[in-house]
Amino acid sequence: MSRIDRRFAALKTAGRTGLIPFVTAGDPSPQHMVAMMHALVGAGADLIELGVPFSDPMADGPVIQHASERAIAKGVGLTQVLGWVHAFRQRDAETPIVLMGYLNPLETHGYARFAREAVAAGVDGVLLVDCPLEESAMLQPLREAGLQQILLAAPTTAPARMAQLCSSAEGFLYYVSFAGVTGAAQLSVNEIAARVAEVRALAGTPVAVGFGIRDAASAVAIAGFADAVVIGSALVESLAGATDAADIVGRARSFLQPIRAALDAR
């Protein structure tokens, strides 16, 4: 059983909703990335979604695009990201880490090499926005190494396609709450609830919902029918401009703690 599987099993046993923060690796400060990751866990994160900076994103809204641009300008790439995961694992051997990004950095790095280095560093899964099921054969070295591919589903996913995704899902299925990019505020809770109920009936994995979740209220609204909530743009925005470790850690904690408390108080 993987770290992701164990964590969701523990959440189910405890009757808790998972909280998955997304941060862009290297932003706002490469030097304090590991400290920020530990702060997120201390504030209630159950898994961490670590965005690999990329220059030509498809799903990321302006906030995360700018964060990636800032990280790239500071020289952050896949090698540095794996190094931070390895450093994080020196103190935390249990919190699952999922890398979110695009195929190009993995293609450049080499899939087999990436698989070896990612597993050695302590990565648990990858969420690759531009890798549809039809192209996932190229990720076989990752699966053989033990990395789970986190798949995306959306309101526009056709029933037959949804059935394919649900049968192929590993770790958890990421349901995108609306057709758009990260950071937009278009939550229609009733529509999302109905769709997620259909997905959960088909999926053999937990279902996490992301996009448009910005605060405790929106997280609680989604938590009524999801196994986990993902919150990214609002967190990334709250961290922007912080420079020293104390400020970064403080912002991460002050943002996430009220959301964790609200989820636990449901």
C-alpha positions as CSV (number, residue, x, y, z in Angstrom):
1,M,0.0,0.0,0.0
2,S,1.4,3.4,-1.0
3,R,1.7,6.4,1.2
4,I,-1.3,8.0,-0.7
5,D,-3.4,4.9,-0.1
6,R,-2.5,4.7,3.6
7,R,-3.3,8.3,4.1
8,F,-6.7,8.1,2.5
9,A,-7.4,4.9,4.4
10,A,-6.6,6.7,7.7
11,L,-8.8,9.7,6.8
12,K,-11.7,7.4,6.0
13,T,-11.2,5.5,9.3
14,A,-11.1,8.9,11.2
15,G,-14.1,10.3,9.3
16,R,-12.0,13.3,8.2
17,T,-11.9,15.1,4.9
18,G,-8.4,15.3,3.4
19,L,-6.8,18.7,2.9
20,I,-4.4,19.0,0.0
21,P,-2.5,22.3,-0.4
22,F,-0.9,23.1,-3.7
23,V,2.3,25.3,-3.8
24,T,4.6,26.1,-6.6
25,A,8.0,24.7,-5.9
26,G,10.6,27.4,-5.4
27,D,8.1,30.2,-4.8
28,P,8.3,32.5,-3.0
29,S,11.8,31.4,-1.9
30,P,13.8,28.4,-3.0
31,Q,15.9,28.6,0.2
32,H,12.9,28.1,2.4
33,M,10.9,25.6,0.4
34,V,11.4,22.7,2.8
35,A,10.5,24.8,5.8
36,M,7.3,25.8,4.1
37,M,6.4,22.2,3.3
38,H,6.8,21.2,7.0
39,A,4.7,24.3,8.0
40,L,1.9,23.1,5.7
41,V,1.9,19.7,7.4
42,G,2.0,21.3,10.8
43,A,-1.0,23.4,9.8
44,G,-3.1,20.4,8.8
45,A,-2.1,19.3,5.3
46,D,-2.8,15.6,4.6
47,L,-1.0,15.5,1.3
48,I,1.1,18.1,-0.5
49,E,0.8,18.9,-4.2
50,L,4.0,20.4,-5.4
51,G,3.9,22.3,-8.7
52,V,6.9,21.8,-10.9
53,P,7.5,25.2,-12.6
54,F,6.9,25.2,-16.3
55,S,6.9,28.0,-18.8
56,D,3.9,27.0,-21.0
57,P,1.1,25.8,-18.7
58,M,-2.4,24.9,-19.9
59,A,-4.5,24.6,-16.7
60,D,-2.8,27.2,-14.5
61,G,-4.4,30.6,-14.0
62,P,-2.5,33.9,-13.6
63,V,-1.6,33.4,-10.0
64,I,0.2,30.1,-10.5
65,Q,1.6,31.2,-13.9
66,H,3.3,34.1,-12.2
67,A,4.5,31.9,-9.4
68,S,6.1,29.5,-12.0
69,E,7.7,32.5,-13.8
70,R,9.2,33.7,-10.5
71,A,10.5,30.3,-9.7
72,I,12.0,29.7,-13.2
73,A,13.7,33.1,-13.0
74,K,15.4,31.9,-9.8
75,G,16.7,28.8,-11.6
76,V,14.2,26.3,-10.2
77,G,13.8,23.1,-12.2
78,L,13.0,19.5,-11.7
79,T,16.3,18.6,-10.1
80,Q,15.8,21.2,-7.4
81,V,12.3,20.1,-6.8
82,L,13.4,16.5,-6.2
83,G,16.1,17.8,-3.9
84,W,13.5,19.5,-1.8
85,V,11.4,16.4,-1.5
86,H,14.4,14.4,-0.4
87,A,15.3,17.0,2.2
88,F,11.6,17.0,3.4
89,R,11.8,13.3,3.8
90,Q,14.6,13.5,6.4
91,R,11.9,14.7,8.9
92,D,8.7,13.5,7.4
93,A,8.4,9.9,6.1
94,E,4.6,9.7,6.0
95,T,3.0,12.8,4.3
96,P,2.4,11.9,0.6
97,I,3.9,14.2,-2.0
98,V,2.4,14.5,-5.5
99,L,4.2,16.5,-8.2
100,M,1.9,18.4,-10.5
101,G,3.1,19.6,-13.8
102,Y,3.5,18.8,-17.5
103,L,5.2,16.2,-19.6
104,N,8.0,18.4,-21.1
105,P,10.2,18.5,-18.0
106,L,9.9,14.7,-17.6
107,E,10.6,14.1,-21.3
108,T,13.7,16.3,-21.0
109,H,14.9,14.6,-17.8
110,G,14.1,11.1,-19.2
111,Y,11.2,9.0,-17.9
112,A,13.3,6.2,-16.5
113,R,15.8,8.5,-14.8
114,F,13.0,10.6,-13.4
115,A,11.3,7.5,-12.0
116,R,14.4,6.4,-10.2
117,E,15.2,9.8,-8.8
118,A,11.7,10.6,-7.8
119,V,11.2,7.4,-5.9
120,A,14.6,7.8,-4.3
121,A,13.7,11.3,-3.2
122,G,10.3,10.2,-1.7
123,V,7.8,11.3,-4.4
124,D,4.6,9.3,-4.3
125,G,2.7,10.3,-7.4
126,V,2.5,12.6,-10.4
127,L,-0.3,14.6,-11.9
128,L,0.5,15.5,-15.5
129,V,-2.1,17.9,-17.0
130,D,-1.1,17.2,-20.6
131,C,-0.9,13.4,-20.5
132,P,-4.2,11.8,-21.5
133,L,-4.9,8.1,-21.0
134,E,-4.0,7.4,-24.6
135,E,-0.5,8.6,-24.0
136,S,0.1,7.1,-20.5
137,A,2.0,4.1,-21.9
138,M,5.1,6.4,-21.9
139,L,4.8,6.6,-18.1
140,Q,5.3,2.9,-17.7
141,P,8.8,3.4,-16.1
142,L,7.1,5.5,-13.4
143,R,4.5,2.9,-12.6
144,E,7.1,0.2,-12.5
145,A,9.1,2.3,-10.0
146,G,6.0,2.6,-7.8
147,L,4.8,6.1,-8.7
148,Q,1.1,6.6,-9.0
149,Q,-0.4,8.6,-11.8
150,I,-3.2,10.9,-10.5
151,L,-5.8,11.4,-13.2
152,L,-8.0,14.5,-13.8
153,A,-11.7,14.5,-14.6
154,A,-13.9,17.5,-15.3
155,P,-17.6,18.5,-15.7
156,T,-17.1,18.2,-19.5
157,T,-15.9,14.6,-19.2
158,A,-18.2,12.3,-21.2
159,P,-19.7,9.3,-19.4
160,A,-17.7,6.7,-21.3
161,R,-14.5,8.6,-20.7
162,M,-15.4,9.0,-17.0
163,A,-15.7,5.3,-16.7
164,Q,-12.3,4.8,-18.3
165,L,-10.8,7.3,-15.9
166,C,-12.4,5.8,-12.9
167,S,-11.3,2.3,-13.8
168,S,-7.7,3.5,-14.4
169,A,-7.3,5.8,-11.4
170,E,-4.5,5.3,-8.9
171,G,-4.1,7.0,-5.5
172,F,-7.0,9.4,-5.9
173,L,-9.0,10.9,-8.8
174,Y,-8.8,14.7,-9.1
175,Y,-12.1,16.2,-10.0
176,V,-11.8,19.7,-11.5
177,S,-14.9,21.6,-10.2
178,F,-15.5,23.6,-13.4
179,A,-14.2,24.0,-16.9
180,G,-11.6,26.7,-16.7
181,V,-8.2,27.4,-15.1
182,T,-7.0,27.5,-11.5
183,G,-7.9,30.4,-9.4
184,A,-11.3,31.3,-10.8
185,A,-14.3,31.6,-8.5
186,Q,-17.1,29.7,-10.2
187,L,-18.2,27.1,-7.7
188,S,-21.7,25.8,-8.2
189,V,-21.9,23.5,-5.2
190,N,-25.1,21.6,-6.1
191,E,-23.9,20.8,-9.6
192,I,-20.5,19.7,-8.3
193,A,-22.1,17.5,-5.6
194,A,-24.2,15.7,-8.1
195,R,-21.3,15.1,-10.5
196,V,-19.0,14.0,-7.7
197,A,-21.6,11.5,-6.4
198,E,-21.7,9.9,-9.9
199,V,-17.9,9.8,-10.0
200,R,-17.5,8.3,-6.5
201,A,-20.0,5.6,-7.5
202,L,-17.7,4.6,-10.4
203,A,-14.2,5.2,-8.9
204,G,-12.2,2.6,-7.1
205,T,-10.2,5.4,-5.5
206,P,-11.0,8.4,-3.3
207,V,-12.1,11.6,-5.1
208,A,-10.5,15.0,-4.4
209,V,-12.0,18.2,-5.7
210,G,-10.0,21.2,-6.7
211,F,-10.2,24.5,-8.7
212,G,-12.1,27.4,-7.2
213,I,-11.7,26.5,-3.5
214,R,-10.3,29.6,-1.8
215,D,-11.1,29.6,1.9
216,A,-12.7,27.7,4.8
217,A,-16.3,28.3,3.6
218,S,-15.7,26.9,0.1
219,A,-13.7,24.0,1.5
220,V,-16.4,23.1,3.9
221,A,-19.0,23.3,1.1
222,I,-17.1,20.8,-1.0
223,A,-16.1,18.6,2.0
224,G,-19.7,17.5,2.3
225,F,-19.3,15.1,-0.7
226,A,-15.6,14.8,-1.5
227,D,-12.9,12.7,0.1
228,A,-10.5,15.6,-0.1
229,V,-10.3,19.3,-1.1
230,V,-7.4,20.8,-3.0
231,I,-6.6,24.5,-2.5
232,G,-3.9,26.2,-4.5
233,S,-4.2,29.6,-6.1
234,A,-5.4,31.4,-2.9
235,L,-2.5,29.9,-0.9
236,V,0.1,30.7,-3.6
237,E,-1.3,34.3,-3.7
238,S,-1.1,34.6,0.1
239,L,2.6,33.5,0.0
240,A,3.6,35.9,-2.8
241,G,6.2,38.4,-1.8
242,A,7.3,36.7,1.4
243,T,11.1,36.6,1.7
244,D,12.3,35.3,5.0
245,A,11.6,31.9,6.6
246,A,9.5,33.2,9.5
247,D,7.2,35.2,7.2
248,I,6.8,32.3,4.8
249,V,6.1,29.8,7.5
250,G,3.8,32.2,9.3
251,R,1.8,32.9,6.1
252,A,1.5,29.2,5.3
253,R,0.2,28.4,8.8
254,S,-2.2,31.3,9.1
255,F,-3.7,30.4,5.7
256,L,-4.1,26.7,6.2
257,Q,-5.0,26.3,9.9
258,P,-8.4,28.0,9.7
259,I,-9.4,25.7,6.8
260,R,-8.3,22.6,8.6
261,A,-10.2,23.7,11.7
262,A,-13.3,24.4,9.7
263,L,-13.1,21.0,8.0
264,D,-12.7,19.2,11.3
265,A,-15.6,21.1,12.9
266,R,-18.1,19.9,10.3
